[in-house]
Amino acid sequence: MRNLVKLYLVSFIFLSDFIAFAQPGDDDGTGGLEGGDPQPAPIDSKLILLAIIGILFAVYSFRKNRKQA
């Protein structure tokens, strides 16, 4: 009997996760799930600068680790 209570409790905790994080629906009656999303953020504006900084950081890390070894 005690194992059955533990099983109910664990299954309730795992299954309540789906309900706790569900998104609210639209109450306008159309039932549509699309639309209302924000515009996507552009990632191409500073991509070259980010790549250069990443390469410089990799070279710095490689040289730092090589001097310690």
Helices and strands as residue ranges (DSSP letters): H 2-20, H 47-68
